[in-house]
Amino acid sequence: MTSFPDTPLAERLANRIFHSRLTGWGERPGEVAHLLPCISFHDYMETCLYDEDYGYYQSGEARVGKGGDFYTSSAIGGVMSEILSRYVLKVQASLDAPVILVEWGAGTGQLSAGIAATLRGHVPDWESRFSQQLVENHPGHRAKVKESYLQAGIPTSPPVRTSSECILDWETGGVKMPRLLIANELLDAFPVHRIIRRGEGYRELGVAVWPGHGFLYVDMPISDADFLCWLERDGIELRDGQITEVCPGARRWLHQLGGLLNAGDRVILIDYGHEAEEYAAEHRMQGTLMTYWRHLASDSPFHGAGERDITAHVSFSFVRSSAEEAGFSVVYYETQKQFLLDNGILELLGGHDGSNPFGEEARRNRAVRQLLLSDGMSESFKVMILERT
């Protein structure tokens, strides 16, 4: 049995919980329910992901790719870069003006490097029509951006800033050039509150400590009345004992962007998620929370605090409502599969006689098939494009 605490961050969290003024009712195995000190699950998840010393997205080596804990669609044969490049070319042509391409949550820069390489190959004067900015908080990811651009054949990589640096620059810089912002699998990394229905009422799940054994869920009061208003607005009514997630951080981010972007600027959101009806369907009694460690998925967030990714599926009903509140209109919303088809992915398929399964055409064909057909994932991923009004 793994000892507790099993990581330095778990020890830090346990100490924080011990001194918390919040309390929740929890049952430890073999005992009656007790009122225990706790923190909200949101604060637990936020600490696991973003603690300045031990947080998953603040420390350690790069988290994406074969040596990390998960892949993103940008890693599949460069196809997503190609398709996004086609879309941004359409946008730039319609504006007839230079465009700043911003990737928020850029990781190691692989997607943006692929876009730059594709634009370079299709547009002789691409650098006069496009510039790039990358936003990434993880030091290990930022350190690999230059390498990603060199591998893509681009000798110079764009500036990479943290989110706070970017926001400060936009607040003070007065940028007027049209911006096209890409957020690929960003929203699912925002911390969530977990809400559970108990009989006729709702409670929030907090996190307490079972001394010597580990963390456990407890029932605590709802920490913000807006959470229940959002669920009602989006048509989410839970069954008794059912859990769902709400993500105020995604709403704050969209409102922040709404105050920084100019009319006509666009935001492309690519993420794994659902509409409200599916998000709170009967088969999702335990919500959508998942963890990833060395490409293994789990629904238990209480092991290896700070050393594994914690994520929840995106409620696109919630995103749409939040975006419209922030001054955006939804100009496109489809499955990732449909977005790929709408932007010419089938044109990337090449004739191949099978004589060289490791050749460039064969690899590209496999990548196209994987994005379109792989376990239905391309239909579970959605693409929502917002325009600042």
C-alpha positions in Angstrom: 0.0 0.0 0.0 1.3 3.5 -0.9 2.2 5.6 2.1 0.6 9.0 2.6 1.5 11.6 1.8 3.1 10.2 -1.3 4.4 13.5 -2.8 5.7 16.8 -1.4 2.6 18.5 -2.7 0.3 16.0 -1.0 2.0 16.9 2.3 1.5 20.6 1.6 -2.2 20.0 0.8 -2.8 17.9 3.9 -1.3 20.7 6.0 -3.5 23.3 4.3 -6.6 21.2 4.9 -5.7 20.6 8.5 -5.7 24.4 9.0 -8.8 25.2 6.9 -11.8 26.8 8.4 -14.1 25.1 5.9 -15.8 21.8 7.0 -17.7 19.0 5.3 -19.3 15.8 6.2 -17.4 12.7 5.2 -17.4 9.0 6.0 -14.2 7.1 6.5 -14.3 3.3 6.1 -15.8 1.6 9.1 -16.8 4.9 10.8 -19.9 7.1 11.0 -19.9 10.4 9.2 -17.8 13.1 10.7 -17.5 16.9 10.2 -14.0 17.3 8.9 -11.8 20.3 7.9 -11.7 20.5 4.1 -11.0 22.6 1.0 -13.1 22.7 -2.1 -12.2 20.3 -4.9 -11.5 23.3 -7.1 -8.8 24.5 -4.7 -7.4 20.9 -4.5 -7.3 20.6 -8.3 -5.9 24.2 -8.7 -3.1 23.4 -6.3 -2.3 20.0 -8.0 -2.0 21.7 -11.4 -0.7 25.2 -10.6 1.2 25.2 -7.3 4.3 27.4 -8.0 6.7 24.8 -6.7 5.1 21.4 -7.4 2.1 22.0 -9.7 1.7 19.7 -12.7 1.7 22.6 -15.1 4.3 24.7 -13.3 7.2 22.2 -12.8 8.9 19.1 -14.1 9.6 18.0 -17.6 7.4 18.6 -20.6 4.1 16.8 -20.1 3.1 16.3 -23.8 4.2 13.6 -26.1 5.7 10.1 -25.8 7.8 10.9 -22.8 4.9 12.8 -21.1 1.5 11.8 -19.9 -0.8 12.6 -22.9 -0.9 13.5 -26.5 -2.8 16.3 -28.2 -4.2 16.2 -31.8 -1.4 18.5 -32.9 1.0 15.6 -32.5 -0.7 13.5 -35.2 1.3 13.9 -38.4 1.0 17.7 -38.6 -2.5 17.4 -40.1 -4.1 19.7 -37.5 -1.5 22.4 -38.3 -2.3 22.0 -42.0 -6.0 22.4 -41.5 -5.7 25.3 -39.1 -3.4 27.0 -41.6 -6.1 26.7 -44.3 -8.6 28.3 -42.0 -6.3 31.2 -40.9 -5.5 31.9 -44.6 -9.3 32.3 -45.2 -9.6 34.7 -42.3 -6.6 36.7 -43.3 -7.8 37.0 -46.9 -11.2 38.2 -45.8 -9.6 40.9 -43.6 -7.0 41.8 -46.2 -4.7 42.9 -43.4 -1.8 41.3 -41.4 -3.0 39.0 -38.6 -1.4 38.1 -35.3 -1.8 34.3 -34.6 -1.9 33.7 -30.8 -1.8 30.2 -29.4 -2.9 30.3 -25.7 -1.6 27.2 -23.9 0.9 26.5 -26.6 2.7 23.6 -24.8 6.0 22.9 -26.6 4.9 25.0 -29.6 4.4 22.0 -32.0 1.1 23.2 -33.3 2.1 26.8 -33.9 5.4 25.6 -35.5 3.5 23.4 -37.9 1.2 26.3 -38.8 4.2 28.5 -39.5 5.8 25.8 -41.6 2.6 25.3 -43.6 2.1 29.0 -44.2 5.7 29.3 -45.2 5.2 26.6 -47.8 2.0 28.1 -49.2 2.5 31.8 -48.9 5.7 33.3 -50.3 5.3 36.5 -48.2 3.8 34.9 -45.2 5.8 36.8 -42.7 4.4 40.1 -44.0 0.8 38.7 -43.5 1.2 36.8 -40.2 3.0 37.1 -37.0 2.9 34.8 -34.0 2.7 35.0 -30.3 2.7 32.0 -27.9 1.3 31.9 -24.4 2.6 29.1 -22.1 3.2 29.0 -18.3 5.1 25.7 -18.0 8.9 26.4 -18.0 9.7 23.0 -19.4 7.3 23.5 -22.3 8.6 27.1 -23.0 12.1 25.7 -23.2 11.2 23.3 -26.0 9.5 25.9 -28.3 12.7 26.8 -30.2 13.4 23.1 -30.8 9.9 22.6 -32.2 10.4 25.5 -34.7 13.8 24.2 -35.7 12.3 20.8 -36.4 9.7 22.4 -38.5 12.3 24.1 -40.5 11.7 27.6 -39.1 15.0 29.1 -37.8 13.4 31.8 -35.6 10.7 31.1 -33.0 8.2 33.7 -31.9 8.1 35.2 -28.4 6.7 33.0 -25.7 5.2 34.6 -22.6 3.3 33.6 -19.6 -0.4 34.3 -19.5 0.1 37.2 -17.0 2.8 38.7 -19.1 0.6 38.5 -22.2 -2.4 40.0 -20.4 -0.3 42.9 -19.1 1.1 43.5 -22.6 -2.3 43.6 -24.2 -3.7 45.8 -21.5 -1.0 48.4 -21.9 0.1 47.9 -25.5 -3.0 48.9 -27.3 -2.7 46.3 -30.1 -5.0 47.1 -33.0 -3.9 44.5 -35.5 -6.5 41.7 -35.9 -5.8 38.7 -33.7 -6.8 35.1 -34.2 -6.4 33.2 -31.0 -6.1 29.4 -30.9 -6.8 27.4 -27.6 -6.2 23.7 -28.3 -7.2 21.6 -25.2 -6.9 24.6 -22.9 -10.3 24.8 -21.2 -10.2 21.2 -19.9 -7.1 22.2 -17.8 -9.1 24.9 -15.8 -9.9 23.8 -12.2 -13.5 22.8 -11.6 -15.9 22.7 -8.7 -17.7 19.4 -8.3 -21.4 19.5 -7.5 -23.5 16.6 -6.3 -27.2 16.2 -5.8 -28.4 14.9 -2.4 -32.1 14.2 -2.4 -33.8 17.5 -3.2 -30.8 19.7 -2.6 -27.3 20.2 -3.9 -23.9 20.1 -2.2 -20.4 20.7 -3.3 -17.6 18.1 -3.0 -14.7 19.1 -0.8 -11.5 17.3 0.0 -10.5 16.2 3.5 -7.8 14.0 4.9 -8.1 10.5 6.4 -5.0 10.6 8.6 -2.4 8.0 7.5 -4.4 6.9 4.5 -5.1 9.8 2.1 -7.6 12.3 0.8 -11.3 11.7 0.6 -14.4 13.5 -0.6 -16.7 15.3 1.8 -20.0 17.1 1.4 -19.7 20.9 2.0 -22.1 23.8 1.3 -22.1 25.2 -2.2 -19.4 27.9 -2.3 -21.0 30.2 -4.8 -24.8 30.5 -5.5 -24.0 31.3 -9.2 -23.1 27.6 -9.7 -26.7 26.5 -9.3 -27.9 29.4 -11.5 -25.5 28.3 -14.3 -26.7 24.7 -14.1 -30.3 25.8 -14.3 -29.6 28.2 -17.2 -27.9 25.5 -19.2 -30.6 23.0 -18.5 -28.6 20.6 -16.3 -30.7 18.8 -13.7 -28.9 16.2 -11.8 -30.2 12.9 -10.5 -29.9 11.9 -6.8 -26.3 11.1 -6.2 -25.1 12.4 -9.6 -22.0 14.6 -9.8 -21.2 17.2 -12.4 -18.5 20.0 -12.8 -18.7 23.7 -13.1 -15.7 25.8 -14.4 -15.8 29.5 -13.3 -12.2 29.8 -14.5 -13.2 29.3 -18.1 -15.9 31.9 -17.7 -13.4 34.4 -16.2 -10.9 33.8 -19.0 -13.5 34.4 -21.7 -14.6 37.6 -20.0 -11.0 38.7 -19.7 -10.5 38.1 -23.4 -13.7 40.0 -24.1 -12.2 43.0 -22.5 -8.9 42.7 -24.3 -9.8 41.7 -27.9 -11.0 44.1 -30.6 -14.2 43.8 -32.6 -13.7 41.2 -35.3 -11.0 39.2 -33.4 -11.6 35.5 -33.3 -11.0 32.7 -30.8 -10.8 29.0 -31.9 -11.6 26.6 -29.1 -10.7 23.0 -29.7 -11.5 20.6 -26.8 -13.0 17.4 -25.7 -16.5 18.1 -24.4 -20.3 18.0 -24.8 -23.5 20.0 -24.8 -25.4 20.1 -21.5 -27.7 17.2 -22.3 -24.8 14.8 -22.8 -22.7 16.4 -20.0 -25.2 15.5 -17.4 -26.6 12.3 -19.0 -27.7 9.3 -16.9 -24.5 7.4 -17.7 -22.4 10.2 -16.3 -23.4 9.7 -12.7 -19.8 10.3 -11.6 -19.2 13.4 -13.7 -16.4 13.7 -16.3 -13.3 14.1 -14.2 -10.3 12.1 -15.3 -6.5 11.9 -14.6 -3.6 11.0 -16.8 -0.2 9.6 -15.9 2.2 8.1 -18.4 -0.7 7.7 -20.9 -2.8 5.8 -18.4 -6.3 7.2 -17.6 -8.0 7.0 -14.2 -10.9 8.7 -12.4 -9.1 9.0 -9.1 -7.5 12.4 -8.5 -6.1 11.6 -5.0 -2.9 9.8 -5.9 0.4 11.4 -6.9 -0.7 15.0 -6.2 1.2 17.3 -8.6 2.5 14.4 -10.7 -0.5 13.7 -12.9 -2.8 15.6 -15.1 -6.4 16.3 -13.8 -9.0 17.3 -16.3 -12.7 17.5 -16.9 -14.6 17.5 -20.1 -15.8 20.9 -21.3 -19.5 21.9 -21.2 -19.9 23.8 -24.4 -23.3 25.0 -23.3 -21.6 26.7 -20.5 -18.8 28.0 -22.8 -21.4 29.4 -25.2 -23.3 31.2 -22.5 -20.1 32.6 -20.9 -18.8 33.8 -24.3 -22.0 35.6 -25.2 -22.0 37.3 -21.8 -18.4 38.4 -22.6 -19.3 40.0 -25.9 -18.6 37.2 -28.4 -20.8 35.5 -30.9 -20.5 31.9 -32.0 -19.7 31.9 -35.7 -18.9 28.2 -35.9 -19.6 25.1 -33.8 -19.1 21.5 -35.0 -17.3 18.3 -34.2 -13.6 18.3 -34.8 -14.2 15.8 -37.6 -16.6 18.1 -39.4 -14.2 21.0 -39.0 -11.5 18.9 -40.6 -13.8 18.0 -43.5 -15.0 21.6 -43.9 -11.4 22.7 -44.3 -10.2 20.2 -46.8 -8.6 17.3 -44.9 -9.6 14.8 -47.6 -7.4 16.8 -50.0 -4.4 15.8 -47.9 -4.9 12.1 -48.8 -2.4 11.0 -51.4 -2.2 8.0 -53.8 -0.2 5.2 -52.1 0.5 1.8 -53.5 1.7 0.3 -50.2 5.2 -0.3 -51.4 6.7 2.0 -48.7 4.6 2.0 -45.5 7.1 4.4 -43.9 7.1 7.0 -46.6 5.8 10.5 -46.2 2.5 9.8 -48.1 1.8 6.7 -46.1 2.4 8.5 -42.8 0.2 11.4 -43.9 -2.6 9.1 -44.9 -2.4 7.3 -41.6 -2.6 10.6 -39.7 -5.6 11.7 -41.7 -7.4 8.4 -41.0 -6.5 8.5 -37.3 -7.9 12.0 -36.9 -11.1 11.1 -38.7 -11.7 7.6 -37.4 -9.8 7.0 -34.2 -12.2 5.6 -31.6 -14.7 8.3 -32.3 -12.5 10.9 -30.6 -12.7 13.3 -33.5 -16.5 13.5 -32.9 -16.1 13.9 -29.2 -13.7 16.8 -29.7 -15.5 20.0 -30.7 -14.4 23.2 -32.5 -16.1 26.4 -31.4 -15.1 29.7 -33.1 -16.0 32.9 -31.4 -15.9 36.4 -32.8 -15.6 39.5 -30.7 -18.6 41.7 -31.6 
